[in-house]
Every structure is written in C-alpha cells, then in structure tokens.
Amino acid sequence: MIKWRVRFAQHGLQGLEDAPRPGAKRIYDESFRNRVLATVKMPPPASQACWDGPAVAAAVNGSVHAVWRVLRKEGIGWQRHRSWCVSTNKEFAAKAADIIALYLNPPEKALVISVDEKPSIQV
C-alpha cells in the first residue's frame, strides 16, 4: 500500500498505472492471431482433407502451441465442427438435398440405407 502512495506522490495519477514488468517480450502478437485466423479460412494444403495444428503452424511460421492458444481463445475446435471437410463433388448439393429430403419426408413403407466409406457426409 505504501508503494502506491509513494508512486502517487511522485508521479500523480500516472504513477498508479501498472509499471512495465520484467520478462520476455511477446513473440506472437495480434498480427500472428490474424494470420492464423486467415489461414484456417483458406482451403487446406493439397495433401490434407482439413487443417490441423501442425499444418497451420507451418503455414504461419509459428509454434503449434501458439496456434492452439489462438484457436482456443477464439473458440475454434475442429473436432466439434461436423462440416469442416468440403466435398469436391460438383453434384454434392443436389445429392445432399435428395438425401435430406428422404429423411425429412420418407416414402411410406420405405427403407433408406446410406453407405459411406468416410466418417463425413461425402456424397
């Protein structure tokens, strides 16, 4: 408490502001955050179906841990996104609409069987 009184007496209101602290300077700033967020909006590398932490880190020239910190802070978690992978099939929208229509309004006494070799809705 005395420290604050002395600082106020010597510097006025500016003395009550937090003084700089020792330690390493920040390596990853706001521009790093913006680069990470811009990267995950782009299509993934040709060898991958979707982005992952190491791929984003390589693309933005940063550490994997820093990338995950940015993604966690922004509330981005790829494991929770069910539509992150994008189909390259040009007829995907029409096929998906047909499948969804069957589930929403199935024909009477009909059996709908859907088979897919991947865990997502690639049609």
N, CA, C and O atoms as a Tinker XYZ file with bonds, in Angstrom:
   492  protein
     1  N      0.821000   -1.188000    0.000000    73     2
     2  CA     0.000000    0.000000    0.000000    64     1     3
     3  C      0.862000    1.247000    0.000000    63     2     4     5
     4  O      0.514000    2.237000   -0.643000    81     3
     5  N      1.989000    1.218000    0.715000    73     3     6
     6  CA     2.863000    2.384000    0.780000    64     5     7
     7  C      3.472000    2.659000   -0.590000    63     6     8     9
     8  O      3.659000    3.815000   -0.969000    81     7
     9  N      3.785000    1.579000   -1.343000    73     7    10
    10  CA     4.368000    1.749000   -2.671000    64     9    11
    11  C      3.469000    2.615000   -3.542000    63    10    12    13
    12  O      3.956000    3.492000   -4.257000    81    11
    13  N      2.149000    2.377000   -3.489000    73    11    14
    14  CA     1.215000    3.130000   -4.314000    64    13    15
    15  C      1.120000    4.582000   -3.872000    63    14    16    17
    16  O      0.980000    5.473000   -4.710000    81    15
    17  N      1.193000    4.836000   -2.572000    73    15    18
    18  CA     1.169000    6.219000   -2.080000    64    17    19
    19  C      2.391000    6.981000   -2.553000    63    18    20    21
    20  O      2.289000    8.131000   -2.981000    81    19
    21  N      3.552000    6.332000   -2.476000    73    19    22
    22  CA     4.789000    6.983000   -2.914000    64    21    23
    23  C      4.719000    7.265000   -4.411000    63    22    24    25
    24  O      5.085000    8.352000   -4.858000    81    23
    25  N      4.251000    6.290000   -5.184000    73    23    26
    26  CA     4.147000    6.496000   -6.636000    64    25    27
    27  C      3.176000    7.611000   -6.968000    63    26    28    29
    28  O      3.423000    8.394000   -7.885000    81    27
    29  N      2.078000    7.694000   -6.237000    73    27    30
    30  CA     1.108000    8.759000   -6.481000    64    29    31
    31  C      1.708000   10.113000   -6.104000    63    30    32    33
    32  O      1.516000   11.101000   -6.813000    81    31
    33  N      2.434000   10.155000   -4.989000    73    31    34
    34  CA     3.047000   11.418000   -4.553000    64    33    35
    35  C      4.095000   11.892000   -5.554000    63    34    36    37
    36  O      4.232000   13.094000   -5.782000    81    35
    37  N      4.837000   10.961000   -6.154000    73    35    38
    38  CA     5.901000   11.341000   -7.078000    64    37    39
    39  C      5.397000   11.628000   -8.490000    63    38    40    41
    40  O      5.899000   12.536000   -9.152000    81    39
    41  N      4.394000   10.852000   -8.965000    73    39    42
    42  CA     4.001000   10.933000  -10.374000    64    41    43
    43  C      2.527000   11.272000  -10.598000    63    42    44    45
    44  O      2.096000   11.363000  -11.748000    81    43
    45  N      1.761000   11.457000   -9.557000    73    43    46
    46  CA     0.341000   11.750000   -9.721000    64    45    47
    47  C     -0.415000   10.517000  -10.199000    63    46    48    49
    48  O     -0.046000    9.389000   -9.872000    81    47
    49  N     -1.476000   10.738000  -10.976000    73    47    50
    50  CA    -2.305000    9.623000  -11.459000    64    49    51
    51  C     -1.521000    8.670000  -12.357000    63    50    52    53
    52  O     -1.784000    7.467000  -12.360000    81    51
    53  N     -0.562000    9.195000  -13.117000    73    51    54
    54  CA     0.231000    8.312000  -13.976000    64    53    55
    55  C      1.058000    7.318000  -13.156000    63    54    56    57
    56  O      1.394000    6.240000  -13.647000    81    55
    57  N      1.384000    7.670000  -11.926000    73    55    58
    58  CA     2.124000    6.755000  -11.066000    64    57    59
    59  C      1.314000    5.544000  -10.656000    63    58    60    61
    60  O      1.882000    4.538000  -10.232000    81    59
    61  N     -0.019000    5.620000  -10.773000    73    59    62
    62  CA    -0.875000    4.495000  -10.405000    64    61    63
    63  C     -1.032000    3.474000  -11.537000    63    62    64    65
    64  O     -1.574000    2.389000  -11.328000    81    63
    65  N     -0.558000    3.827000  -12.728000    73    63    66
    66  CA    -0.610000    2.865000  -13.835000    64    65    67
    67  C      0.392000    1.750000  -13.579000    63    66    68    69
    68  O      1.398000    1.945000  -12.897000    81    67
    69  N      0.109000    0.607000  -14.121000    73    67    70
    70  CA     0.974000   -0.544000  -13.909000    64    69    71
    71  C      2.324000   -0.298000  -14.565000    63    70    72    73
    72  O      2.387000    0.107000  -15.726000    81    71
    73  N      3.382000   -0.533000  -13.846000    73    71    74
    74  CA     4.734000   -0.346000  -14.370000    64    73    75
    75  C      5.112000   -1.525000  -15.249000    63    74    76    77
    76  O      4.598000   -2.627000  -15.062000    81    75
    77  N      6.015000   -1.302000  -16.214000    73    75    78
    78  CA     6.472000   -2.427000  -17.040000    64    77    79
    79  C      7.113000   -3.504000  -16.165000    63    78    80    81
    80  O      7.790000   -3.196000  -15.184000    81    79
    81  N      6.898000   -4.741000  -16.521000    73    79    82
    82  CA     7.421000   -5.853000  -15.736000    64    81    83
    83  C      8.525000   -6.556000  -16.508000    63    82    84    85
    84  O      8.549000   -6.518000  -17.738000    81    83
    85  N      9.427000   -7.189000  -15.798000    73    83    86
    86  CA    10.493000   -7.913000  -16.492000    64    85    87
    87  C      9.936000   -9.175000  -17.146000    63    86    88    89
    88  O      8.836000   -9.627000  -16.832000    81    87
    89  N     10.700000   -9.709000  -18.033000    73    87    90
    90  CA    10.285000  -10.940000  -18.690000    64    89    91
    91  C     10.480000  -10.839000  -20.186000    63    90    92    93
    92  O     10.788000   -9.775000  -20.723000    81    91
    93  N     10.295000  -11.956000  -20.840000    73    91    94
    94  CA    10.484000  -11.993000  -22.290000    64    93    95
    95  C      9.372000  -11.227000  -22.991000    63    94    96    97
    96  O      8.227000  -11.204000  -22.540000    81    95
    97  N      9.732000  -10.606000  -24.094000    73    95    98
    98  CA     8.733000   -9.888000  -24.884000    64    97    99
    99  C      7.851000  -10.899000  -25.604000    63    98   100   101
   100  O      8.266000  -12.026000  -25.874000    81    99
   101  N      6.647000  -10.484000  -25.904000    73    99   102
   102  CA     5.721000  -11.365000  -26.602000    64   101   103
   103  C      6.219000  -11.638000  -28.014000    63   102   104   105
   104  O      6.597000  -10.723000  -28.746000    81   103
   105  N      6.212000  -12.900000  -28.375000    73   103   106
   106  CA     6.633000  -13.283000  -29.718000    64   105   107
   107  C      5.444000  -13.220000  -30.670000    63   106   108   109
   108  O      5.568000  -12.782000  -31.814000    81   107
   109  N      4.305000  -13.659000  -30.184000    73   107   110
   110  CA     3.109000  -13.745000  -31.023000    64   109   111
   111  C      2.159000  -12.622000  -30.648000    63   110   112   113
   112  O      1.649000  -12.573000  -29.528000    81   111
   113  N      1.926000  -11.725000  -31.587000    73   111   114
   114  CA     1.086000  -10.560000  -31.320000    64   113   115
   115  C     -0.232000  -10.663000  -32.090000    63   114   116   117
   116  O     -0.621000  -11.739000  -32.543000    81   115
   117  N     -0.896000   -9.542000  -32.224000    73   115   118
   118  CA    -2.199000   -9.505000  -32.903000    64   117   119
   119  C     -2.077000   -9.900000  -34.375000    63   118   120   121
   120  O     -2.992000  -10.512000  -34.927000    81   119
   121  N     -0.970000   -9.561000  -35.008000    73   119   122
   122  CA    -0.806000   -9.923000  -36.423000    64   121   123
   123  C     -0.691000  -11.443000  -36.586000    63   122   124   125
   124  O     -1.156000  -11.998000  -37.581000    81   123
   125  N     -0.071000  -12.116000  -35.606000    73   123   126
   126  CA     0.001000  -13.585000  -35.639000    64   125   127
   127  C     -1.404000  -14.169000  -35.544000    63   126   128   129
   128  O     -1.758000  -15.075000  -36.298000    81   127
   129  N     -2.203000  -13.647000  -34.614000    73   127   130
   130  CA    -3.585000  -14.094000  -34.459000    64   129   131
   131  C     -4.347000  -13.936000  -35.773000    63   130   132   133
   132  O     -5.056000  -14.847000  -36.201000    81   131
   133  N     -4.196000  -12.779000  -36.405000    73   131   134
   134  CA    -4.903000  -12.520000  -37.660000    64   133   135
   135  C     -4.442000  -13.469000  -38.768000    63   134   136   137
   136  O     -5.253000  -13.915000  -39.580000    81   135
   137  N     -3.144000  -13.779000  -38.804000    73   135   138
   138  CA    -2.635000  -14.713000  -39.809000    64   137   139
   139  C     -3.200000  -16.110000  -39.583000    63   138   140   141
   140  O     -3.565000  -16.793000  -40.541000    81   139
   141  N     -3.277000  -16.542000  -38.321000    73   139   142
   142  CA    -3.833000  -17.868000  -38.016000    64   141   143
   143  C     -5.293000  -17.942000  -38.456000    63   142   144   145
   144  O     -5.704000  -18.903000  -39.105000    81   143
   145  N     -6.072000  -16.920000  -38.100000    73   143   146
   146  CA    -7.498000  -16.936000  -38.450000    64   145   147
   147  C     -7.708000  -16.855000  -39.958000    63   146   148   149
   148  O     -8.627000  -17.479000  -40.488000    81   147
   149  N     -6.871000  -16.099000  -40.648000    73   147   150
   150  CA    -6.979000  -16.029000  -42.113000    64   149   151
   151  C     -6.596000  -17.364000  -42.744000    63   150   152   153
   152  O     -7.192000  -17.776000  -43.739000    81   151
   153  N     -5.610000  -18.036000  -42.171000    73   151   154
   154  CA    -5.150000  -19.315000  -42.728000    64   153   155
   155  C     -6.218000  -20.391000  -42.616000    63   154   156   157
   156  O     -6.433000  -21.143000  -43.566000    81   155
   157  N     -6.892000  -20.480000  -41.470000    73   155   158
   158  CA    -7.879000  -21.551000  -41.310000    64   157   159
   159  C     -9.121000  -21.326000  -42.171000    63   158   160   161
   160  O     -9.924000  -22.243000  -42.346000    81   159
   161  N     -9.285000  -20.125000  -42.706000    73   159   162
   162  CA   -10.411000  -19.867000  -43.612000    64   161   163
   163  C    -10.094000  -20.292000  -45.037000    63   162   164   165
   164  O    -10.999000  -20.451000  -45.857000    81   163
   165  N     -8.808000  -20.475000  -45.335000    73   163   166
   166  CA    -8.396000  -20.886000  -46.677000    64   165   167
   167  C     -8.519000  -22.402000  -46.808000    63   166   168   169
   168  O     -8.616000  -23.103000  -45.800000    81   167
   169  N     -8.517000  -22.914000  -48.036000    73   167   170
   170  CA    -8.515000  -24.372000  -48.214000    64   169   171
   171  C     -7.242000  -24.970000  -47.624000    63   170   172   173
   172  O     -6.192000  -24.327000  -47.652000    81   171
   173  N     -7.315000  -26.187000  -47.090000    73   171   174
   174  CA    -6.128000  -26.827000  -46.504000    64   173   175
   175  C     -5.115000  -27.184000  -47.587000    63   174   176   177
   176  O     -5.427000  -27.124000  -48.776000    81   175
   177  N     -3.903000  -27.556000  -47.177000    73   175   178
   178  CA    -2.901000  -27.986000  -48.167000    64   177   179
   179  C     -3.425000  -29.151000  -48.997000    63   178   180   181
   180  O     -4.308000  -29.893000  -48.567000    81   179
   181  N     -2.873000  -29.295000  -50.176000    73   179   182
   182  CA    -3.360000  -30.323000  -51.114000    64   181   183
   183  C     -3.264000  -31.730000  -50.535000    63   182   184   185
   184  O     -4.057000  -32.596000  -50.905000    81   183
   185  N     -2.332000  -31.975000  -49.651000    73   183   186
   186  CA    -2.152000  -33.319000  -49.106000    64   185   187
   187  C     -3.077000  -33.621000  -47.931000    63   186   188   189
   188  O     -3.055000  -34.734000  -47.405000    81   187
   189  N     -3.898000  -32.639000  -47.506000    73   187   190
   190  CA    -4.756000  -32.833000  -46.336000    64   189   191
   191  C     -6.214000  -32.553000  -46.666000    63   190   192   193
   192  O     -6.521000  -31.718000  -47.517000    81   191
   193  N     -7.111000  -33.261000  -45.980000    73   191   194
   194  CA    -8.541000  -33.040000  -46.155000    64   193   195
   195  C     -8.998000  -31.826000  -45.350000    63   194   196   197
   196  O     -9.935000  -31.133000  -45.747000    81   195
   197  N     -8.338000  -31.566000  -44.218000    73   195   198
   198  CA    -8.704000  -30.421000  -43.385000    64   197   199
   199  C     -7.472000  -29.946000  -42.627000    63   198   200   201
   200  O     -6.467000  -30.652000  -42.544000    81   199
   201  N     -7.564000  -28.744000  -42.077000    73   199   202
   202  CA    -6.454000  -28.170000  -41.335000    64   201   203
   203  C     -6.254000  -28.901000  -40.009000    63   202   204   205
   204  O     -7.201000  -29.431000  -39.428000    81   203
   205  N     -5.010000  -28.919000  -39.545000    73   203   206
   206  CA    -4.702000  -29.353000  -38.193000    64   205   207
   207  C     -3.659000  -28.384000  -37.629000    63   206   208   209
   208  O     -3.137000  -27.536000  -38.354000    81   207
   209  N     -3.362000  -28.512000  -36.351000    73   207   210
   210  CA    -2.456000  -27.571000  -35.698000    64   209   211
   211  C     -1.090000  -27.475000  -36.351000    63   210   212   213
   212  O     -0.640000  -26.364000  -36.629000    81   211
   213  N     -0.398000  -28.597000  -36.614000    73   211   214
   214  CA     0.919000  -28.518000  -37.243000    64   213   215
   215  C      0.892000  -27.880000  -38.636000    63   214   216   217
   216  O      1.821000  -27.161000  -39.004000    81   215
   217  N     -0.157000  -28.136000  -39.404000    73   215   218
   218  CA    -0.238000  -27.550000  -40.752000    64   217   219
   219  C     -0.419000  -26.033000  -40.673000    63   218   220   221
   220  O      0.198000  -25.291000  -41.437000    81   219
   221  N     -1.263000  -25.576000  -39.750000    73   219   222
   222  CA    -1.454000  -24.135000  -39.587000    64   221   223
   223  C     -0.166000  -23.496000  -39.090000    63   222   224   225
   224  O      0.219000  -22.426000  -39.562000    81   223
   225  N      0.505000  -24.147000  -38.137000    73   223   226
   226  CA     1.759000  -23.613000  -37.601000    64   225   227
   227  C      2.804000  -23.481000  -38.710000    63   226   228   229
   228  O      3.527000  -22.487000  -38.764000    81   227
   229  N      2.884000  -24.466000  -39.582000    73   227   230
   230  CA     3.837000  -24.398000  -40.688000    64   229   231
   231  C      3.460000  -23.279000  -41.658000    63   230   232   233
   232  O      4.338000  -22.590000  -42.180000    81   231
   233  N      2.170000  -23.094000  -41.900000    73   231   234
   234  CA     1.720000  -22.068000  -42.843000    64   233   235
   235  C      1.978000  -20.652000  -42.328000    63   234   236   237
   236  O      2.268000  -19.752000  -43.116000    81   235
   237  N      1.876000  -20.449000  -41.015000    73   235   238
   238  CA     2.058000  -19.100000  -40.458000    64   237   239
   239  C      3.443000  -18.919000  -39.840000    63   238   240   241
   240  O      3.746000  -17.861000  -39.287000    81   239
   241  N      4.286000  -19.954000  -39.934000    73   239   242
   242  CA     5.651000  -19.908000  -39.392000    64   241   243
   243  C      5.638000  -19.615000  -37.894000    63   242   244   245
   244  O      6.317000  -18.702000  -37.424000    81   243
   245  N      4.859000  -20.402000  -37.152000    73   243   246
   246  CA     4.768000  -20.240000  -35.700000    64   245   247
   247  C      4.777000  -21.593000  -35.025000    63   246   248   249
   248  O      4.882000  -22.627000  -35.685000    81   247
   249  N      4.666000  -21.584000  -33.714000    73   247   250
   250  CA     4.660000  -22.849000  -32.986000    64   249   251
   251  C      3.242000  -23.425000  -32.930000    63   250   252   253
   252  O      2.250000  -22.698000  -32.987000    81   251
   253  N      3.185000  -24.737000  -32.818000    73   251   254
   254  CA     1.889000  -25.420000  -32.732000    64   253   255
   255  C      1.143000  -24.969000  -31.477000    63   254   256   257
   256  O     -0.074000  -24.784000  -31.504000    81   255
   257  N      1.877000  -24.793000  -30.377000    73   255   258
   258  CA     1.243000  -24.381000  -29.122000    64   257   259
   259  C      0.629000  -22.988000  -29.241000    63   258   260   261
   260  O     -0.456000  -22.739000  -28.715000    81   259
   261  N      1.318000  -22.084000  -29.928000    73   259   262
   262  CA     0.779000  -20.735000  -30.112000    64   261   263
   263  C     -0.476000  -20.766000  -30.982000    63   262   264   265
   264  O     -1.433000  -20.031000  -30.736000    81   263
   265  N     -0.459000  -21.622000  -31.996000    73   263   266
   266  CA    -1.640000  -21.758000  -32.860000    64   265   267
   267  C     -2.823000  -22.261000  -32.044000    63   266   268   269
   268  O     -3.925000  -21.724000  -32.157000    81   267
   269  N     -2.603000  -23.300000  -31.211000    73   267   270
   270  CA    -3.704000  -23.837000  -30.404000    64   269   271
   271  C     -4.207000  -22.811000  -29.395000    63   270   272   273
   272  O     -5.404000  -22.764000  -29.109000    81   271
   273  N     -3.303000  -21.983000  -28.847000    73   271   274
   274  CA    -3.752000  -20.937000  -27.919000    64   273   275
   275  C     -4.680000  -19.962000  -28.618000    63   274   276   277
   276  O     -5.703000  -19.563000  -28.061000    81   275
   277  N     -4.326000  -19.576000  -29.835000    73   275   278
   278  CA    -5.182000  -18.655000  -30.605000    64   277   279
   279  C     -6.526000  -19.308000  -30.883000    63   278   280   281
   280  O     -7.571000  -18.689000  -30.683000    81   279
   281  N     -6.508000  -20.556000  -31.345000    73   279   282
   282  CA    -7.757000  -21.236000  -31.689000    64   281   283
   283  C     -8.651000  -21.432000  -30.466000    63   282   284   285
   284  O     -9.865000  -21.250000  -30.550000    81   283
   285  N     -8.050000  -21.805000  -29.322000    73   283   286
   286  CA    -8.847000  -21.954000  -28.097000    64   285   287
   287  C     -9.452000  -20.632000  -27.666000    63   286   288   289
   288  O    -10.617000  -20.573000  -27.273000    81   287
   289  N     -8.654000  -19.563000  -27.741000    73   287   290
   290  CA    -9.145000  -18.250000  -27.331000    64   289   291
   291  C    -10.302000  -17.792000  -28.213000    63   290   292   293
   292  O    -11.217000  -17.117000  -27.741000    81   291
   293  N    -10.262000  -18.157000  -29.491000    73   291   294
   294  CA   -11.326000  -17.784000  -30.423000    64   293   295
   295  C    -12.494000  -18.769000  -30.404000    63   294   296   297
   296  O    -13.496000  -18.551000  -31.084000    81   295
   297  N    -12.373000  -19.847000  -29.635000    73   295   298
   298  CA   -13.458000  -20.830000  -29.542000    64   297   299
   299  C    -13.529000  -21.762000  -30.738000    63   298   300   301
   300  O    -14.586000  -22.325000  -31.023000    81   299
   301  N    -12.421000  -21.929000  -31.437000    73   299   302
   302  CA   -12.398000  -22.808000  -32.606000    64   301   303
   303  C    -11.865000  -24.166000  -32.175000    63   302   304   305
   304  O    -10.754000  -24.274000  -31.657000    81   303
   305  N    -12.665000  -25.193000  -32.392000    73   303   306
   306  CA   -12.253000  -26.559000  -32.088000    64   305   307
   307  C    -12.670000  -27.444000  -33.236000    63   306   308   309
   308  O    -13.859000  -27.715000  -33.403000    81   307
   309  N    -11.718000  -27.905000  -34.037000    73   307   310
   310  CA   -12.070000  -28.659000  -35.239000    64   309   311
   311  C    -12.824000  -29.925000  -34.937000    63   310   312   313
   312  O    -13.666000  -30.330000  -35.738000    81   311
   313  N    -12.567000  -30.563000  -33.832000    73   311   314
   314  CA   -13.255000  -31.809000  -33.537000    64   313   315
   315  C    -14.746000  -31.592000  -33.323000    63   314   316   317
   316  O    -15.513000  -32.554000  -33.381000    81   315
   317  N    -15.180000  -30.365000  -33.078000    73   315   318
   318  CA   -16.596000  -30.089000  -32.866000    64   317   319
   319  C    -17.310000  -29.668000  -34.138000    63   318   320   321
   320  O    -18.537000  -29.580000  -34.155000    81   319
   321  N    -16.566000  -29.407000  -35.199000    73   319   322
   322  CA   -17.182000  -28.998000  -36.459000    64   321   323
   323  C    -17.475000  -30.231000  -37.287000    63   322   324   325
   324  O    -16.570000  -31.016000  -37.571000    81   323
   325  N    -18.696000  -30.408000  -37.671000    73   323   326
   326  CA   -19.064000  -31.586000  -38.448000    64   325   327
   327  C    -18.992000  -31.335000  -39.938000    63   326   328   329
   328  O    -19.011000  -32.287000  -40.718000    81   327
   329  N    -18.909000  -30.080000  -40.360000    73   327   330
   330  CA   -18.910000  -29.786000  -41.786000    64   329   331
   331  C    -17.615000  -29.121000  -42.226000    63   330   332   333
   332  O    -17.608000  -28.355000  -43.189000    81   331
   333  N    -16.520000  -29.407000  -41.527000    73   331   334
   334  CA   -15.263000  -28.748000  -41.865000    64   333   335
   335  C    -14.712000  -29.245000  -43.203000    63   334   336   337
   336  O    -14.176000  -28.447000  -43.972000    81   335
   337  N    -14.826000  -30.511000  -43.493000    73   335   338
   338  CA   -14.354000  -31.039000  -44.772000    64   337   339
   339  C    -15.349000  -30.665000  -45.856000    63   338   340   341
   340  O    -16.562000  -30.759000  -45.665000    81   339
   341  N    -14.829000  -30.247000  -46.977000    73   339   342
   342  CA   -15.675000  -29.796000  -48.071000    64   341   343
   343  C    -15.589000  -30.812000  -49.198000    63   342   344   345
   344  O    -14.498000  -31.239000  -49.576000    81   343
   345  N    -16.728000  -31.195000  -49.727000    73   343   346
   346  CA   -16.749000  -32.153000  -50.820000    64   345   347
   347  C    -16.320000  -31.472000  -52.112000    63   346   348   349
   348  O    -16.669000  -30.318000  -52.360000    81   347
   349  N    -15.569000  -32.186000  -52.925000    73   347   350
   350  CA   -15.156000  -31.661000  -54.227000    64   349   351
   351  C    -16.108000  -32.102000  -55.339000    63   350   352   353
   352  O    -15.927000  -31.727000  -56.497000    81   351
   353  N    -17.118000  -32.894000  -54.990000    73   351   354
   354  CA   -18.091000  -33.377000  -55.957000    64   353   355
   355  C    -18.980000  -32.215000  -56.395000    63   354   356   357
   356  O    -19.577000  -31.539000  -55.557000    81   355
   357  N    -19.067000  -31.982000  -57.701000    73   355   358
   358  CA   -19.873000  -30.865000  -58.219000    64   357   359
   359  C    -21.371000  -31.075000  -57.997000    63   358   360   361
   360  O    -22.131000  -30.108000  -57.967000    81   359
   361  N    -21.798000  -32.315000  -57.843000    73   359   362
   362  CA   -23.208000  -32.620000  -57.633000    64   361   363
   363  C    -23.541000  -32.798000  -56.153000    63   362   364   365
   364  O    -24.614000  -33.298000  -55.815000    81   363
   365  N    -22.629000  -32.392000  -55.271000    73   363   366
   366  CA   -22.810000  -32.619000  -53.839000    64   365   367
   367  C    -24.099000  -31.982000  -53.305000    63   366   368   369
   368  O    -24.850000  -32.634000  -52.580000    81   367
   369  N    -24.359000  -30.734000  -53.649000    73   367   370
   370  CA   -25.526000  -30.032000  -53.106000    64   369   371
   371  C    -26.824000  -30.741000  -53.498000    63   370   372   373
   372  O    -27.716000  -30.917000  -52.669000    81   371
   373  N    -26.921000  -31.139000  -54.751000    73   371   374
   374  CA   -28.138000  -31.811000  -55.211000    64   373   375
   375  C    -28.306000  -33.176000  -54.534000    63   374   376   377
   376  O    -29.408000  -33.531000  -54.115000    81   375
   377  N    -27.218000  -33.935000  -54.429000    73   375   378
   378  CA   -27.294000  -35.251000  -53.789000    64   377   379
   379  C    -27.623000  -35.119000  -52.303000    63   378   380   381
   380  O    -28.435000  -35.877000  -51.772000    81   379
   381  N    -27.000000  -34.170000  -51.647000    73   379   382
   382  CA   -27.276000  -33.958000  -50.219000    64   381   383
   383  C    -28.723000  -33.543000  -50.010000    63   382   384   385
   384  O    -29.365000  -33.990000  -49.059000    81   383
   385  N    -29.242000  -32.695000  -50.887000    73   383   386
   386  CA   -30.635000  -32.269000  -50.769000    64   385   387
   387  C    -31.581000  -33.456000  -50.932000    63   386   388   389
   388  O    -32.579000  -33.552000  -50.217000    81   387
   389  N    -31.278000  -34.368000  -51.871000    73   387   390
   390  CA   -32.111000  -35.561000  -52.058000    64   389   391
   391  C    -32.103000  -36.441000  -50.813000    63   390   392   393
   392  O    -33.146000  -36.948000  -50.401000    81   391
   393  N    -30.928000  -36.622000  -50.216000    73   391   394
   394  CA   -30.822000  -37.464000  -49.022000    64   393   395
   395  C    -31.564000  -36.829000  -47.849000    63   394   396   397
   396  O    -32.286000  -37.512000  -47.123000    81   395
   397  N    -31.388000  -35.547000  -47.668000    73   395   398
   398  CA   -32.061000  -34.851000  -46.564000    64   397   399
   399  C    -33.570000  -34.884000  -46.753000    63   398   400   401
   400  O    -34.319000  -35.036000  -45.788000    81   399
   401  N    -34.021000  -34.739000  -48.010000    73   399   402
   402  CA   -35.461000  -34.797000  -48.290000    64   401   403
   403  C    -36.036000  -36.162000  -47.935000    63   402   404   405
   404  O    -37.160000  -36.252000  -47.442000    81   403
   405  N    -35.270000  -37.230000  -48.184000    73   403   406
   406  CA   -35.738000  -38.574000  -47.822000    64   405   407
   407  C    -35.904000  -38.709000  -46.312000    63   406   408   409
   408  O    -36.865000  -39.318000  -45.843000    81   407
   409  N    -34.980000  -38.150000  -45.563000    73   407   410
   410  CA   -35.075000  -38.236000  -44.111000    64   409   411
   411  C    -36.200000  -37.365000  -43.567000    63   410   412   413
   412  O    -36.863000  -37.742000  -42.600000    81   411
   413  N    -36.420000  -36.216000  -44.173000    73   411   414
   414  CA   -37.474000  -35.315000  -43.691000    64   413   415
   415  C    -38.871000  -35.786000  -44.082000    63   414   416   417
   416  O    -39.829000  -35.603000  -43.331000    81   415
   417  N    -38.980000  -36.394000  -45.262000    73   415   418
   418  CA   -40.288000  -36.833000  -45.742000    64   417   419
   419  C    -40.132000  -38.208000  -46.404000    63   418   420   421
   420  O    -40.195000  -38.310000  -47.629000    81   419
   421  N    -39.931000  -39.256000  -45.612000    73   419   422
   422  CA   -39.690000  -40.575000  -46.212000    64   421   423
   423  C    -40.952000  -41.134000  -46.866000    63   422   424   425
   424  O    -42.058000  -40.902000  -46.377000    81   423
   425  N    -40.793000  -41.870000  -47.970000    73   423   426
   426  CA   -41.940000  -42.534000  -48.591000    64   425   427
   427  C    -42.509000  -43.580000  -47.626000    63   426   428   429
   428  O    -41.783000  -44.135000  -46.801000    81   427
   429  N    -43.786000  -43.835000  -47.740000    73   427   430
   430  CA   -44.436000  -44.779000  -46.846000    64   429   431
   431  C    -43.878000  -46.186000  -47.090000    63   430   432   433
   432  O    -43.735000  -46.612000  -48.236000    81   431
   433  N    -43.569000  -46.892000  -46.018000    73   431   434
   434  CA   -43.024000  -48.253000  -46.039000    64   433   435
   435  C    -41.702000  -48.341000  -46.810000    63   434   436   437
   436  O    -41.412000  -49.352000  -47.450000    81   435
   437  N    -40.921000  -47.286000  -46.741000    73   435   438
   438  CA   -39.638000  -47.281000  -47.453000    64   437   439
   439  C    -38.497000  -47.524000  -46.465000    63   438   440   441
   440  O    -38.601000  -47.207000  -45.280000    81   439
   441  N    -37.430000  -48.081000  -46.971000    73   439   442
   442  CA   -36.227000  -48.292000  -46.186000    64   441   443
   443  C    -35.113000  -47.487000  -46.845000    63   442   444   445
   444  O    -34.806000  -47.677000  -48.022000    81   443
   445  N    -34.515000  -46.590000  -46.074000    73   443   446
   446  CA   -33.426000  -45.766000  -46.605000    64   445   447
   447  C    -32.122000  -46.281000  -46.029000    63   446   448   449
   448  O    -31.946000  -46.344000  -44.812000    81   447
   449  N    -31.209000  -46.647000  -46.916000    73   447   450
   450  CA   -29.905000  -47.130000  -46.491000    64   449   451
   451  C    -28.857000  -46.190000  -47.079000    63   450   452   453
   452  O    -28.826000  -45.939000  -48.283000    81   451
   453  N    -28.012000  -45.685000  -46.209000    73   451   454
   454  CA   -26.953000  -44.783000  -46.638000    64   453   455
   455  C    -25.614000  -45.410000  -46.287000    63   454   456   457
   456  O    -25.380000  -45.772000  -45.134000    81   455
   457  N    -24.733000  -45.542000  -47.274000    73   455   458
   458  CA   -23.427000  -46.149000  -47.069000    64   457   459
   459  C    -22.370000  -45.147000  -47.469000    63   458   460   461
   460  O    -22.444000  -44.531000  -48.532000    81   459
   461  N    -21.385000  -44.993000  -46.604000    73   459   462
   462  CA   -20.303000  -44.062000  -46.885000    64   461   463
   463  C    -19.021000  -44.632000  -46.316000    63   462   464   465
   464  O    -19.007000  -45.143000  -45.196000    81   463
   465  N    -17.946000  -44.548000  -47.080000    73   463   466
   466  CA   -16.693000  -45.117000  -46.603000    64   465   467
   467  C    -15.937000  -44.159000  -45.684000    63   466   468   469
   468  O    -14.930000  -44.545000  -45.091000    81   467
   469  N    -16.403000  -42.923000  -45.558000    73   467   470
   470  CA   -15.730000  -41.944000  -44.730000    64   469   471
   471  C    -16.664000  -41.526000  -43.599000    63   470   472   473
   472  O    -17.877000  -41.701000  -43.713000    81   471
   473  N    -16.123000  -40.975000  -42.504000    73   471   474
   474  CA   -16.971000  -40.600000  -41.380000    64   473   475
   475  C    -17.775000  -39.334000  -41.631000    63   474   476   477
   476  O    -18.610000  -38.981000  -40.798000    81   475
   477  N    -17.564000  -38.645000  -42.726000    73   475   478
   478  CA   -18.334000  -37.434000  -43.000000    64   477   479
   479  C    -19.335000  -37.710000  -44.113000    63   478   480   481
   480  O    -19.395000  -38.832000  -44.617000    81   479
   481  N    -20.113000  -36.725000  -44.505000    73   479   482
   482  CA   -21.198000  -36.926000  -45.477000    64   481   483
   483  C    -20.705000  -36.671000  -46.889000    63   482   484   485
   484  O    -21.323000  -35.902000  -47.626000    81   483
   485  N    -19.622000  -37.289000  -47.276000    73   483   486
   486  CA   -19.108000  -37.145000  -48.634000    64   485   487
   487  C    -20.024000  -37.924000  -49.567000    63   486   488   489
   488  O    -20.211000  -39.128000  -49.395000    81   487
   489  N    -20.589000  -37.247000  -50.545000    73   487   490
   490  CA   -21.503000  -37.907000  -51.485000    64   489   491
   491  C    -20.910000  -37.860000  -52.865000    63   490   492
   492  O    -21.514000  -38.359000  -53.814000    81   491
